[in-house]
């Protein structure tokens, strides 16, 4: 099963979970830049929502902006999850570490909580 989100550059990670090393992700500069840009925009959206509330903006309009921000955060999570599955998880499964599947399932459950 191939996961192919619109962000192909997420696959450029290297050796995230070698035995005896600290667990870290290793995103390419392109991926880091993409994620940072997205998070900067989300940060701006959050400040905008705060301003809407301070200006007593109509609730429906604020909720619409909150929904857009949640969608943007979900996009960041999808990019990270895709990269994680294609690198760290695949590597650990190939190394015989099937426990990583339970870890991924817990992560997905956290993402799906509402």
N, C-alpha and C positions, 0 to 999 in steps of 0.2 A: 504494500500500500504506500503510495507516494503522496506526501503532503506537499502541496505546491501553492503556498500563499503568494500574494502579489509581490513578495519581497525576497527575491532570490538570494540577495546578498547575505542573508542570515546564516548561510551554510559555511561561511568563512571563519569558523572557529577551530581551535587546535587543542587537542589533548587536555580536556578540562578536568579529568578525574584520574590521573595516573596514581597507581598505588603508592602510598607513602608521601603524597603531596597534599597540600591544602586544597580543598575543593574550591575552585575558582572557574569562572567562565573566561574564555579568551576570544572576545569578539574582535573582528577586524576593525580597523580604523573607520572604514565605511559604515559598518553596522553601528559602531559607537556614535558616530556623527548623526546617523539617521535617528537613533533612539534619543539622543540628546536633543536634537531639533524638535522631535515630537513632544518630548517632555517639557521643553521650554514653552511650546505652544499651549500645552495643557496647563502649565503654571499660569500663563497669561489668561487662559479661560477661567481658571479658579479665581484669580484676582478680579476678573470681569464679573463673575457671579457674585462675589462679595460686594462689589460696587452696585450691582443691581439691587441687592437686598438693602444696602445702605440708602439707596434712592427710592425705596418703597415701590419697586417695579412690580407690575402685575404678576402674581404667582405663576400663572401658566407660562409666561415668558421666561421666568427664572428656571422653572422645571425643564423647559425645552433646552436651555443652555446646560443644565446639569446632565441631561440625557446625552447631549453632544459630547460633553466632557467624558462621561462614562464610556461612550463608544470609542473615543480617542484612546483612553487607557486600555480598553480591551484590545485595540489594535497593537499597542505596545506589547501587551502580554502575549498575543498571538505570535508576534515576531520572535520574542524570547523563547516561547514554547517550541516553535518550529526549529529554531537553532539548537535548543537543548535536546530535542528528540533526535535530530540528525547528527549530533555530535556526541555529547556526553552519554546519553541513554544508549545509543547504538554501540558506542565503544564499550560501555560496561556490560551490555548483553553479550557482545562478542568475546569479552573476557570471562564470561560465565557468571556474571553477577545478575541473577534474575530478580533480586530484591529491588532493583531500580524500578521495576514495573510497579510495585506497590507505592514507591515514592512518587512516581508520575501520576498514578491514580489519585493519590491524596492531593497533589498539586492541581489536577484538573477539577477535583471536587471543590477546592478552594476558589478556583476561578469561576465556577458555575454557581456559587452561593449568591443568593440575592437577598 
